[in-house]
Amino acid sequence: MAIDIPTTTLGPADGVDVEFFWDPVCPFAWLTSRWLVEVQAQRPLRVDWRFISLRLINADKDYDTHFPPGYEFGHTAGLRMLRVAAHIRHDHGRDAVGALVTAYGQSYFDKPQGSGMRDRLSTPDHLTEVLVAAGYDPAYVASADDTAWDALLQAEGDMALSRTGRDVGTPIITHGVPDGVSFFGPVISRIPRGDDAVRLWDAVTELASFPGFAEMKRSLREVPQLNILGGIVDDPASEDWEAGHRRMD
């Protein structure tokens, strides 16, 4: 049965503490999302998982010159999953998205390095596995190719960027919905656990709420401590980043 696909984004949800704007293939969005889940286990924190597509917000970029090889494939894979997630949210409500964030991330970032998982990202077989793990009908896989969802995804991403400015990446968090502060990050390369997760939450929200505070930044980042990138190591290498990707020079 045909549905009336929305082209505008949802307003703030009642009772939400945090809006988290998620692109499925961003390793930093995945790590930050797991940190928030860790905080939720210790604090009464309700998160509304929302959408931002790296492929759509970079639609004006020439991928061959602006990004390292493979980024267009990855960003497009993220967009395909977001179309599926948007359809499921439309049918099942906002609370449905959290399970999709978890299932997609586990299906990719938790796989071992060398597994070939990246080549399968957001293929029909991969998305079927994600939907089964999250408890949704695999028939939603068909939405991955439905560009009619892109207007909604563009609007949601534009809303996030209207709060932070456009020279940011993912994730984007709004704390104190609907009128609180929004910021890019925190960009973390490992998941804080237990008390460390709460300490980081308190520090980030305190900084973000300080009047006039805009940015603390370093472009050197640890390689994300993820199985797909080699797992957790004692002495991780660092990489220099610019404009949302590893430096190419």
Secondary structure, 3 states (H helix, E strand, C coil): CCCCCCCCCCCCCCCCCEEEEECCCCHHHHHHHHHHHHHHCCCCCCEEEEECCHHHHCCCCCHHHHCCCCHHHHHHHHHHHHHHHHHHHHHHCHHHHHHHHHHHHHHHCCCCCCCCHHHHCCCHHHHHHHHHHHCCCHHHHHHHHCHHHHHHHHHHHHHHHHHHCCCCCCCEEEECCCCCEEEECCCCCCCCCHHHHHHHHHHHHHHHHCCCCCCCCCCEEECCCCHHHCCCCCCCCEEEEECCEECCC
